[in-house]
Amino acid sequence: MDPAIIDKKELLELYSNIKAEHIDRSEVVNHINALQNLSNPLLSHLLKHAEDLQMMAFDADGKSMEALATWVDLKKADIDSRYNTQLYSNTKDSALRTAIVAKKYSEEKQEAAGFQILNKNFDKLFEKYDNLYAFGEDLGKIGGVNQGMAGLQAKYGEERIFDVGIREWTIVGQGIGMAMRGQKVIAEIQYLDYIHYAFSPLADDLATLRYRSNGLQKAPCIIRTRGHRLEGIWHSGSPLAMLINSMRGIYICVPRNMTQAAGMYNTLLQSDDPAIVVECLNGYRKKELMPENIGEFTIPLGSPEVLTVGSDVTLVTYGSCIHEAELAIKALAKRGISVELIDVQTLLPFDLEHRIVESLKKTNRIVFLDEDLPGGTTAFMLQKVLEEQGGYEFLDSKPQTITAKSERPPYGDDGDYYNKPHSKEIYDVISKMMKESNPSKY
């Protein structure tokens, strides 16, 4: 209570000057006198009292009111530094400070299936870090449902890569405990939809650990999972808004393919930050170029990538929607519509260098696309770009969002087609946007 006693004394001294200047205003005088009756106030109580006075005497002039405003600003800065720090690491080992190592490719440019790229990358990581462990449902003996760790248990042992029971809560709990004790941990939730069962330890424990200990404790646990384009009510695959709105303190990575996912694991394993990596379920069999420096290249977090340069519309998305966006962009190009496609890569952190608004300055039109619910992650991205980055200044057309339907996807391909956005919907939205801007041309 000692700091608050000093704060109250300072405020009373400021109030005495204000009272002398505004003795004829009974409302102000009564409010000032009421401060004496505040018993054992905290700083927040004093700030609220001072701010109430500022609103009450909004038309008052004089040095005393200016002094009060300065005091309020200083105290708010103090309380902000107390309570708005340590959500993420700010140490030299922060994931945001990991050295960027670009992908290298041989002249032959060998192709491999996505799961093979992950598998080779994990092999290099287990060889590199002798304190790296991975565990999850079906992860050990068979190497995971999509074979990302196939053969690695036999190579590195059952103590380092192992199976667990169907218990997502304790998978995360075990990961947190091991990470707090200095181990490097990849704890797998088999599908993104199953993360509901681990919500409590993720949101309440892992996301808040560094914050509530003021940076004294950390648990750089990596949660590996897979989602997007899933079919059926219990496998809908993309509830990203649920994560970003509940798990601030955990980085959320949404790679478009397995090469990008591998680079993110390489980045995170050098850091002291926790993260969730959502691999694209429909990407394990797709062919990608095998990097020559597998296990070494890194992907910077919070750094969107421009995949297609364009001049008419900026299209912002991530994950499996990249493929649908590319199909639509090819069709739109035949109509003379040029779309700039941006992969955000990570939702937390989001576009730290404001690359998206730089694209918007050029195109003056923007569309946000994903498989989440209406008002979900697209709304988050829209707020970041238009409000936080000031993108609203550069709009010539109404911003658009393209999302999944509100219902969870019914089972099967028909359910996926009905529920999730596809290339034709993207094509229609952008075509309509361009026609409204130039009816005679489009």
C-alpha positions as a printed NumPy array, in Angstrom:
array([[  0.   ,   0.   ,   0.   ],
       [  2.981,   2.371,   0.447],
       [  3.207,   3.477,  -3.219],
       [ -0.533,   4.221,  -3.259],
       [ -0.201,   6.368,  -0.123],
       [  2.428,   8.458,  -1.919],
       [  0.221,   8.633,  -5.037],
       [ -2.72 ,   9.873,  -2.958],
       [ -0.577,  12.56 ,  -1.356],
       [  0.594,  13.749,  -4.794],
       [ -2.979,  13.858,  -6.065],
       [ -4.203,  15.807,  -3.029],
       [ -1.514,  18.425,  -3.658],
       [ -2.626,  18.764,  -7.282],
       [ -6.246,  18.95 ,  -6.18 ],
       [ -5.525,  21.798,  -3.744],
       [ -4.326,  23.948,  -6.647],
       [ -7.326,  23.026,  -8.776],
       [ -9.674,  23.792,  -5.896],
       [ -8.131,  27.232,  -5.483],
       [ -8.654,  27.973,  -9.178],
       [-12.227,  26.634,  -9.297],
       [-13.609,  27.424,  -5.825],
       [-16.796,  28.738,  -7.444],
       [-17.715,  25.36 ,  -8.954],
       [-19.387,  23.29 ,  -6.24 ],
       [-19.406,  20.069,  -8.283],
       [-15.638,  20.226,  -8.708],
       [-15.017,  21.186,  -5.083],
       [-17.25 ,  18.373,  -3.761],
       [-15.484,  15.833,  -5.951],
       [-12.068,  17.034,  -4.741],
       [-13.143,  16.847,  -1.109],
       [-14.393,  13.283,  -1.648],
       [-10.842,  12.092,  -2.238],
       [-10.109,  12.525,   1.481],
       [-12.744,   9.884,   2.246],
       [-11.227,   7.226,  -0.026],
       [ -9.911,   4.618,   2.394],
       [ -6.746,   2.78 ,   1.344],
       [ -7.19 ,   3.472,  -2.377],
       [ -5.177,   1.651,  -5.033],
       [ -3.626,   3.485,  -7.966],
       [ -6.573,   2.473, -10.154],
       [ -8.999,   4.132,  -7.694],
       [ -6.948,   7.325,  -7.726],
       [ -6.721,   7.344, -11.51 ],
       [-10.464,   6.873, -11.868],
       [-11.071,   9.73 ,  -9.409],
       [ -8.707,  11.991, -11.347],
       [-10.225,  11.054, -14.706],
       [-13.73 ,  11.704, -13.374],
       [-12.546,  15.182, -12.407],
       [-11.094,  15.714, -15.895],
       [-14.471,  14.901, -17.441],
       [-16.277,  17.06 , -14.869],
       [-14.023,  20.074, -15.522],
       [-13.464,  19.474, -19.242],
       [-13.873,  23.208, -19.978],
       [-11.508,  24.363, -17.214],
       [ -8.258,  26.052, -18.119],
       [ -5.161,  26.715, -16.084],
       [ -1.837,  25.207, -15.124],
       [ -3.375,  23.109, -12.348],
       [ -5.486,  21.09 , -14.817],
       [ -2.467,  20.684, -17.105],
       [ -0.483,  19.368, -14.146],
       [ -3.267,  16.909, -13.369],
       [ -3.278,  15.67 , -16.988],
       [  0.496,  15.141, -16.827],
       [  0.145,  13.185, -13.565],
       [ -2.598,  10.982, -15.052],
       [ -0.505,  10.24 , -18.145],
       [  2.543,   9.321, -16.07 ],
       [  0.589,   7.023, -13.766],
       [ -1.182,   5.35 , -16.686],
       [  2.195,   4.717, -18.312],
       [  3.387,   3.211, -15.033],
       [  0.413,   0.89 , -14.706],
       [  0.717,  -0.022, -18.388],
       [  4.343,  -1.076, -17.937],
       [  3.29 ,  -3.148, -14.931],
       [  0.445,  -5.014, -16.606],
       [  1.125,  -4.897, -20.351],
       [  4.478,  -6.665, -20.466],
       [  5.81 , -10.23 , -20.518],
       [  2.949, -11.659, -22.567],
       [  5.609, -12.918, -24.964],
       [  9.34 , -13.306, -24.581],
       [ 11.481, -10.21 , -24.955],
       [ 14.734, -12.054, -24.293],
       [ 17.549, -12.699, -26.757],
       [ 15.93 , -16.109, -27.344],
       [ 12.588, -14.674, -28.471],
       [ 11.208, -16.37 , -31.592],
       [ 11.077, -12.901, -33.146],
       [ 14.865, -12.636, -32.829],
       [ 15.736, -15.971, -34.405],
       [ 18.226, -15.491, -37.217],
       [ 16.618, -15.79 , -40.649],
       [ 18.151, -18.553, -42.747],
       [ 16.759, -18.681, -46.299],
       [ 15.804, -21.931, -48.02 ],
       [ 18.381, -23.28 , -50.457],
       [ 17.646, -25.572, -53.384],
       [ 19.963, -27.714, -55.472],
       [ 20.084, -27.291, -59.228],
       [ 18.233, -30.589, -59.651],
       [ 15.31 , -29.241, -57.546],
       [ 14.157, -32.572, -56.172],
       [ 10.468, -32.97 , -55.349],
       [  9.045, -34.842, -52.383],
       [  5.661, -35.3  , -50.728],
       [  4.918, -32.876, -47.921],
       [  5.137, -35.546, -45.228],
       [  8.581, -36.568, -46.48 ],
       [  9.853, -33.001, -46.135],
       [  8.541, -32.863, -42.559],
       [  9.995, -36.282, -41.805],
       [ 13.464, -35.364, -43.018],
       [ 13.312, -32.041, -41.171],
       [ 12.289, -33.723, -37.897],
       [ 15.093, -36.259, -38.38 ],
       [ 17.619, -33.419, -38.585],
       [ 16.132, -31.726, -35.511],
       [ 16.267, -34.854, -33.325],
       [ 19.865, -35.322, -34.398],
       [ 20.651, -31.674, -33.621],
       [ 18.932, -31.403, -30.208],
       [ 19.513, -34.281, -27.795],
       [ 16.91 , -32.795, -25.416],
       [ 14.109, -32.773, -28.015],
       [ 11.074, -34.946, -27.26 ],
       [  7.857, -35.583, -29.191],
       [  4.74 , -37.425, -28.109],
       [  1.099, -37.784, -29.069],
       [ -1.613, -40.196, -30.149],
       [ -0.129, -42.687, -32.672],
       [  3.033, -40.593, -32.953],
       [  5.572, -43.148, -31.742],
       [  5.287, -46.607, -33.244],
       [  3.674, -45.673, -36.577],
       [  5.194, -42.178, -36.808],
       [  1.927, -40.255, -36.761],
       [ -1.293, -40.526, -38.742],
       [  0.338, -38.678, -41.644],
       [  3.81 , -40.2  , -41.271],
       [  5.629, -36.997, -40.375],
       [  7.766, -38.912, -37.838],
       [  7.78 , -42.33 , -39.514],
       [ 10.808, -44.384, -38.507],
       [ 12.117, -41.839, -36.02 ],
       [ 11.172, -43.789, -32.883],
       [ 13.287, -46.717, -34.065],
       [ 16.18 , -44.344, -34.706],
       [ 16.024, -42.161, -31.585],
       [ 14.309, -44.391, -29.033],
       [ 10.985, -44.772, -27.275],
       [ 11.944, -42.307, -24.555],
       [ 12.232, -39.423, -27.012],
       [  9.378, -40.173, -29.455],
       [  6.444, -41.993, -27.932],
       [  2.735, -42.723, -27.979],
       [  0.244, -41.533, -25.372],
       [ -3.353, -42.303, -24.568],
       [ -6.373, -40.379, -25.813],
       [ -6.071, -37.54 , -23.306],
       [ -5.372, -34.14 , -24.841],
       [ -5.531, -32.339, -21.474],
       [ -2.575, -34.288, -20.099],
       [ -0.663, -34.22 , -23.414],
       [ -0.504, -30.451, -23.04 ],
       [  0.094, -30.671, -19.283],
       [  3.023, -33.026, -19.804],
       [  4.391, -30.718, -22.496],
       [  4.198, -27.689, -20.213],
       [  5.94 , -29.51 , -17.367],
       [  8.766, -30.808, -19.554],
       [  9.277, -27.421, -21.234],
       [  9.428, -25.666, -17.848],
       [ 12.231, -28.027, -16.889],
       [ 14.362, -27.131, -19.904],
       [ 13.413, -29.792, -22.432],
       [ 12.507, -29.005, -26.047],
       [  9.007, -30.378, -26.573],
       [  6.711, -31.119, -29.501],
       [  3.378, -32.216, -28.018],
       [  0.936, -33.368, -30.674],
       [ -2.831, -32.883, -30.725],
       [ -3.813, -35.243, -33.522],
       [ -6.373, -32.917, -35.148],
       [ -7.129, -29.265, -34.504],
       [-10.706, -30.068, -33.471],
       [ -9.384, -32.127, -30.555],
       [ -7.733, -29.031, -29.126],
       [-11.066, -28.323, -27.396],
       [-10.162, -31.059, -24.914],
       [ -6.909, -29.275, -24.051],
       [ -8.369, -25.799, -23.926],
       [ -7.951, -25.263, -20.205],
       [ -4.201, -25.933, -19.886],
       [ -3.51 , -24.046, -23.128],
       [ -5.531, -20.921, -22.336],
       [ -5.136, -20.85 , -18.555],
       [ -1.628, -22.227, -18.066],
       [  0.61 , -22.181, -21.142],
       [ -0.607, -18.853, -22.549],
       [ -0.322, -17.048, -19.212],
       [  2.769, -18.581, -17.603],
       [  5.318, -15.945, -18.599],
       [  2.844, -13.085, -18.034],
       [  1.681, -14.038, -14.551],
       [  5.233, -14.747, -13.37 ],
       [  6.506, -11.423, -14.8  ],
       [  8.929, -13.282, -17.053],
       [ 10.411, -15.491, -14.321],
       [  8.949, -18.714, -15.742],
       [  8.658, -19.983, -19.294],
       [  7.424, -23.086, -21.108],
       [  8.473, -23.007, -24.776],
       [  6.264, -25.97 , -25.633],
       [  5.357, -26.474, -29.306],
       [  1.87 , -27.85 , -29.924],
       [  1.814, -29.647, -33.268],
       [ -1.563, -30.277, -34.91 ],
       [ -3.291, -30.374, -38.31 ],
       [ -6.452, -28.852, -39.686],
       [ -8.294, -27.037, -42.525],
       [-10.514, -28.623, -45.214],
       [-11.689, -31.28 , -42.792],
       [-15.1  , -32.891, -43.244],
       [-17.753, -33.515, -40.623],
       [-19.051, -31.854, -37.479],
       [-16.227, -33.158, -35.282],
       [-13.511, -32.488, -37.842],
       [-14.299, -28.997, -39.117],
       [-10.706, -28.028, -38.875],
       [-10.344, -24.249, -38.71 ],
       [-11.589, -22.678, -35.444],
       [ -8.667, -20.23 , -35.428],
       [-10.591, -17.343, -33.849],
       [-11.132, -19.61 , -30.847],
       [ -7.358, -19.808, -30.481],
       [ -6.28 , -16.247, -31.226],
       [ -8.948, -14.776, -28.949],
       [ -8.218, -17.101, -26.031],
       [ -4.512, -17.856, -26.213],
       [ -2.638, -14.558, -26.396],
       [  0.772, -15.497, -25.082],
       [  1.087, -18.442, -27.504],
       [  2.197, -17.873, -31.088],
       [ -0.243, -19.27 , -33.677],
       [  1.427, -20.485, -36.894],
       [ -0.65 , -21.376, -39.976],
       [  1.784, -22.593, -42.682],
       [  0.482, -23.121, -46.226],
       [  2.59 , -26.221, -46.841],
       [  5.002, -28.558, -45.102],
       [  8.152, -26.696, -46.152],
       [  6.877, -23.583, -44.408],
       [  5.833, -25.691, -41.409],
       [  9.317, -27.217, -41.211],
       [ 10.893, -23.752, -41.23 ],
       [  8.61 , -22.666, -38.415],
       [  9.648, -25.656, -36.272],
       [ 13.277, -24.732, -36.971],
       [ 12.578, -21.182, -35.792],
       [ 10.621, -22.135, -32.691],
       [ 13.075, -24.738, -31.431],
       [ 15.707, -22.004, -31.159],
       [ 13.379, -19.81 , -29.081],
       [ 11.867, -19.637, -25.605],
       [  8.299, -18.985, -26.827],
       [  5.378, -21.465, -26.879],
       [  3.506, -21.939, -30.155],
       [  0.764, -23.868, -31.918],
       [  1.585, -25.009, -35.46 ],
       [ -1.425, -25.981, -37.601],
       [ -0.317, -28.084, -40.569],
       [ -2.611, -28.371, -43.626],
       [ -4.271, -31.774, -43.532],
       [ -4.606, -31.889, -47.323],
       [ -0.927, -31.087, -47.864],
       [  0.9  , -34.227, -46.794],
       [  0.742, -35.909, -50.212],
       [  1.243, -32.779, -52.305],
       [  4.622, -32.463, -53.98 ],
       [  7.002, -29.722, -52.85 ],
       [ 10.637, -28.916, -53.573],
       [ 12.987, -30.422, -50.991],
       [ 15.262, -27.704, -49.533],
       [ 18.943, -28.502, -49.601],
       [ 19.408, -27.064, -46.099],
       [ 16.606, -29.064, -44.498],
       [ 16.591, -28.692, -40.714],
       [ 18.443, -25.381, -40.911],
       [ 16.322, -22.815, -42.771],
       [ 13.971, -20.672, -40.703],
       [ 10.704, -18.821, -41.293],
       [ 10.355, -15.433, -39.535],
       [  7.185, -15.116, -37.454],
       [  4.868, -12.176, -38.077],
       [  6.175, -11.79 , -41.625],
       [  3.588, -12.219, -44.416],
       [  4.778, -13.36 , -47.83 ],
       [  3.548, -11.958, -51.153],
       [  2.97 , -15.042, -53.315],
       [  1.477, -13.313, -56.36 ],
       [  2.119,  -9.674, -57.247],
       [ -0.955,  -7.743, -58.383],
       [ -2.347,  -4.243, -58.783],
       [ -6.165,  -4.365, -58.525],
       [ -7.048,  -6.229, -55.307],
       [ -5.146,  -7.439, -52.226],
       [ -6.236, -10.946, -51.151],
       [ -5.125, -11.939, -47.627],
       [ -5.35 , -15.541, -46.411],
       [ -3.412, -18.518, -44.977],
       [ -3.24 , -22.301, -44.787],
       [ -5.236, -24.437, -47.221],
       [ -7.116, -21.418, -48.578],
       [ -3.935, -20.459, -50.445],
       [ -4.651, -23.2  , -53.   ],
       [ -8.241, -22.053, -53.58 ],
       [ -7.041, -18.46 , -53.865],
       [ -4.446, -19.393, -56.496],
       [ -7.102, -21.126, -58.618],
       [ -9.34 , -18.061, -58.465],
       [ -6.462, -15.694, -59.28 ],
       [ -5.623, -17.627, -62.452],
       [ -9.231, -17.372, -63.614],
       [ -9.462, -13.678, -62.722],
       [ -6.283, -12.94 , -64.676],
       [ -8.086, -14.064, -67.839],
       [-10.549, -11.21 , -67.223],
       [ -7.735,  -8.74 , -66.812],
       [ -8.063,  -8.576, -63.007],
       [ -4.727,  -8.509, -61.19 ],
       [ -4.774,  -9.88 , -57.623],
       [ -1.955,  -9.6  , -55.083],
       [ -2.025, -12.743, -52.929],
       [ -0.569, -12.491, -49.419],
       [  0.   , -15.427, -47.073],
       [ -0.013, -14.098, -43.494],
       [  1.878, -17.245, -42.284],
       [  1.28 , -16.497, -38.595],
       [ -1.825, -15.074, -36.93 ],
       [  0.003, -14.381, -33.673],
       [  2.123, -12.395, -34.255],
       [  0.35 , -10.713, -37.178],
       [  2.169,  -8.7  , -39.853],
       [  4.683,  -6.944, -37.616],
       [  6.139,  -4.893, -40.49 ],
       [  2.727,  -3.832, -41.897],
       [  3.385,  -5.404, -45.283],
       [ -0.323,  -5.865, -45.983],
       [ -1.145,  -2.176, -45.751],
       [  1.703,  -1.463, -48.162],
       [ -0.074,  -3.708, -50.658],
       [ -3.381,  -1.957, -49.947],
       [ -1.793,   1.412, -50.707],
       [ -1.164,   0.062, -54.208],
       [ -4.435,  -1.778, -54.898],
       [ -6.925,   0.241, -52.781],
       [ -9.112,  -2.864, -52.442],
       [ -8.826,  -5.762, -50.003],
       [-10.409,  -9.164, -49.355],
       [ -9.781, -11.357, -46.293],
       [-10.289, -15.105, -46.811],
       [-10.259, -18.144, -44.528],
       [-12.211, -21.218, -43.373],
       [-13.183, -19.856, -39.961],
       [-16.698, -18.695, -39.055],
       [-18.114, -15.312, -40.152],
       [-16.8  , -12.615, -37.824],
       [-13.921, -14.853, -36.8  ],
       [-10.312, -14.674, -37.936],
       [-11.149, -12.611, -41.03 ],
       [-12.582,  -9.953, -38.697],
       [ -9.366, -10.111, -36.645],
       [ -7.242,  -9.591, -39.765],
       [ -9.518,  -6.788, -40.984],
       [ -9.211,  -4.953, -37.651],
       [ -5.447,  -5.303, -37.701],
       [ -5.032,  -3.953, -41.232],
       [ -7.768,  -1.324, -41.451],
       [ -7.738,   0.025, -37.894],
       [ -4.35 ,  -0.742, -36.385],
       [ -2.327,  -0.275, -39.576],
       [ -4.518,   2.622, -40.782],
       [ -5.515,   0.841, -43.966],
       [ -8.969,   2.476, -44.037],
       [ -7.332,   5.59 , -45.534],
       [ -6.462,   3.752, -48.735],
       [ -9.805,   2.063, -49.496],
       [-11.636,   2.766, -52.746],
       [-14.066,  -0.151, -52.263],
       [-15.78 ,  -1.746, -49.293],
       [-13.493,  -4.373, -47.7  ],
       [-14.784,  -7.926, -48.028],
       [-14.486, -11.117, -45.995],
       [-14.956, -14.632, -47.379],
       [-15.447, -17.314, -44.724],
       [-17.   , -20.673, -44.008],
       [-20.689, -20.881, -43.16 ],
       [-21.864, -20.498, -39.552],
       [-22.723, -24.196, -39.293],
       [-20.059, -26.794, -38.753],
       [-19.413, -28.739, -41.989],
       [-21.729, -31.669, -42.674],
       [-19.934, -34.933, -43.399],
       [-18.423, -35.698, -46.806],
       [-17.416, -33.79 , -49.905],
       [-20.879, -32.248, -50.273],
       [-20.598, -30.856, -46.755],
       [-17.162, -29.451, -47.465],
       [-18.393, -27.867, -50.719],
       [-21.391, -26.314, -48.992],
       [-19.554, -25.064, -45.918],
       [-16.035, -23.99 , -46.942],
       [-15.088, -21.221, -49.406],
       [-13.973, -22.403, -52.836],
       [-12.299, -20.763, -55.811],
       [-15.547, -19.783, -57.58 ],
       [-16.786, -17.869, -54.528],
       [-13.482, -15.985, -54.379],
       [-13.739, -15.336, -58.114],
       [-17.303, -13.989, -57.753],
       [-16.52 , -11.664, -54.828],
       [-13.503, -10.092, -56.52 ],
       [-15.284,  -9.86 , -59.887],
       [-18.193,  -8.03 , -58.273],
       [-15.807,  -5.7  , -56.45 ],
       [-14.089,  -4.754, -59.718],
       [-17.382,  -4.378, -61.591],
       [-18.662,  -1.942, -58.959],
       [-15.478,   0.108, -59.315],
       [-15.557,   0.118, -63.138],
       [-18.873,  -1.162, -64.606],
       [-17.94 ,  -0.378, -68.2  ],
       [-14.704,  -2.407, -68.045],
       [-15.832,  -5.426, -66.032]])
